[in-house]
Amino acid sequence: MRLFGPLGMALLLNACAVQHPQPQPERAPAKTAPAKVSPPVRRPAIQAQPIKSPQRQATSKTHPRYAPPPDVAAHWDNRLGVYVVEGQPLYYRERLYYRWSDGWYGSGRPSGPWEPLDGTSVPPGLRNLHP
C-alpha cells in the first residue's frame, strides 16, 4: 500500500465504487387480446305513466284555512276559492262578502251596505267568474 500512497489508495477505491449504468433492453408492449364487441342488447321501451294527482272535490263543507261565514249557510268551492252562500248570489272569504252586479261589490254583512271593489281586491277564482 505504500506504493500508491494515500492519494493512490483514494483513486483506487473511487474506481471500484463507481458503477456505470448498463443499458436496459427494450421491452416489447404486452400483447392484449382484442376486445370482444358484443351486439347491443335491445330492451323493451318503458313508457312513463302520467302522475295522477289526487282529485280535489269541487266543493266541500269547509276549508282548512278560511273560516266559513258566521251568518249564513255556505259551502266551500275549490274552483272559485271562496265560500258560496246557499240560496243567494253571494260569496264569502276572510270576513268579506262579495256579490256581482255589473261589477264587484263587497260588504262585511250579507245584507250590506255594499261598496264597489277594485278587481284586484276580489279573489282570483271569483274574479274569473265575471271577467
C-alpha positions as CSV (number, residue, x, y, z in Angstrom):
1,M,0.0,0.0,0.0
2,R,2.9,2.3,0.4
3,L,3.5,2.2,-3.3
4,F,0.4,4.3,-4.1
5,G,0.2,6.4,-1.0
6,P,-3.0,7.9,0.3
7,L,-3.8,9.6,-3.0
8,G,-3.4,6.4,-4.9
9,M,-5.5,4.5,-2.5
10,A,-8.3,7.0,-2.8
11,L,-8.3,6.8,-6.6
12,L,-8.3,3.0,-6.4
13,L,-11.2,2.9,-4.1
14,N,-13.1,5.5,-6.1
15,A,-12.7,3.5,-9.3
16,C,-14.1,0.4,-7.6
17,A,-17.1,2.4,-6.2
18,V,-18.2,4.0,-9.4
19,Q,-20.5,1.8,-11.5
20,H,-21.6,2.7,-14.9
21,P,-25.3,2.1,-15.7
22,Q,-26.0,-0.7,-18.1
23,P,-28.5,0.0,-20.9
24,Q,-31.9,-1.7,-20.3
25,P,-33.1,-3.9,-23.0
26,E,-36.3,-2.5,-24.7
27,R,-39.4,-4.2,-23.7
28,A,-42.0,-5.1,-26.2
29,P,-45.5,-3.9,-25.5
30,A,-47.6,-6.5,-23.8
31,K,-49.9,-8.3,-26.1
32,T,-53.5,-8.0,-25.2
33,A,-56.4,-9.9,-26.5
34,P,-58.6,-8.0,-28.9
35,A,-61.7,-6.6,-27.1
36,K,-64.8,-8.6,-27.7
37,V,-67.6,-6.5,-29.1
38,S,-70.9,-7.8,-28.1
39,P,-74.0,-6.8,-30.1
40,P,-76.2,-4.2,-28.4
41,V,-78.9,-5.5,-26.1
42,R,-82.4,-4.4,-27.1
43,R,-84.5,-3.7,-24.1
44,P,-88.2,-3.1,-24.4
45,A,-89.2,0.5,-24.2
46,I,-90.7,1.6,-20.9
47,Q,-93.5,4.1,-21.3
48,A,-93.8,6.5,-18.4
49,Q,-97.2,6.7,-16.9
50,P,-98.5,10.2,-16.2
51,I,-98.6,11.0,-12.5
52,K,-102.1,11.4,-11.3
53,S,-102.6,14.0,-8.6
54,P,-105.3,13.3,-6.2
55,Q,-108.5,14.9,-7.3
56,R,-109.8,17.6,-5.1
57,Q,-113.5,17.9,-4.8
58,A,-115.1,20.9,-6.4
59,T,-117.0,21.7,-3.2
60,S,-116.7,20.8,0.4
61,K,-118.4,22.0,3.6
62,T,-115.3,23.9,4.9
63,H,-111.8,24.9,4.1
64,P,-108.8,24.3,6.4
65,R,-107.6,27.9,6.2
66,Y,-110.6,30.0,5.7
67,A,-113.4,30.0,8.2
68,P,-117.0,29.8,6.9
69,P,-119.3,32.8,7.1
70,P,-120.8,33.2,10.5
71,D,-124.3,34.4,9.5
72,V,-125.4,32.2,6.6
73,A,-125.2,28.6,5.3
74,A,-122.5,28.2,2.8
75,H,-120.1,25.6,1.2
76,W,-116.5,25.9,0.0
77,D,-115.9,25.9,-3.8
78,N,-112.3,24.9,-4.7
79,R,-112.6,26.3,-8.2
80,L,-113.6,29.7,-7.1
81,G,-111.6,29.8,-3.9
82,V,-114.5,31.1,-1.8
83,Y,-117.5,30.0,0.1
84,V,-120.7,30.1,-1.9
85,V,-123.7,31.3,0.1
86,E,-126.6,28.9,-0.3
87,G,-129.7,30.3,-1.9
88,Q,-128.2,33.7,-2.6
89,P,-125.8,35.1,-5.3
90,L,-123.2,35.9,-2.6
91,Y,-119.7,34.7,-2.0
92,Y,-117.6,34.9,1.2
93,R,-113.9,34.8,2.2
94,E,-111.9,36.3,5.0
95,R,-114.7,38.3,6.7
96,L,-115.9,39.8,3.4
97,Y,-119.0,39.0,1.4
98,Y,-118.8,39.5,-2.4
99,R,-121.6,40.0,-5.0
100,W,-121.6,40.8,-8.7
101,S,-123.9,43.5,-10.1
102,D,-122.2,44.9,-13.2
103,G,-119.1,45.0,-11.1
104,W,-117.8,43.5,-7.9
105,Y,-119.1,44.8,-4.5
106,G,-118.1,43.9,-1.0
107,S,-119.6,44.1,2.4
108,G,-118.9,42.8,5.9
109,R,-122.5,41.6,6.2
110,P,-124.7,39.6,3.8
111,S,-127.3,42.4,3.9
112,G,-124.9,45.2,3.0
113,P,-124.1,48.1,2.8
114,W,-122.2,47.3,-0.4
115,E,-119.2,49.1,-1.6
116,P,-117.7,48.8,-5.1
117,L,-114.4,46.8,-5.2
118,D,-111.4,47.0,-7.5
119,G,-111.0,43.8,-9.5
120,T,-107.6,43.1,-7.7
121,S,-109.4,43.0,-4.4
122,V,-111.5,40.0,-5.5
123,P,-110.1,36.5,-5.0
124,P,-108.7,35.3,-8.4
125,G,-111.0,32.4,-8.9
126,L,-114.1,34.5,-8.2
127,R,-112.7,37.4,-10.4
128,N,-112.5,35.0,-13.3
129,L,-116.3,34.1,-12.9
130,H,-117.2,37.6,-14.3
131,P,-114.1,38.9,-16.1
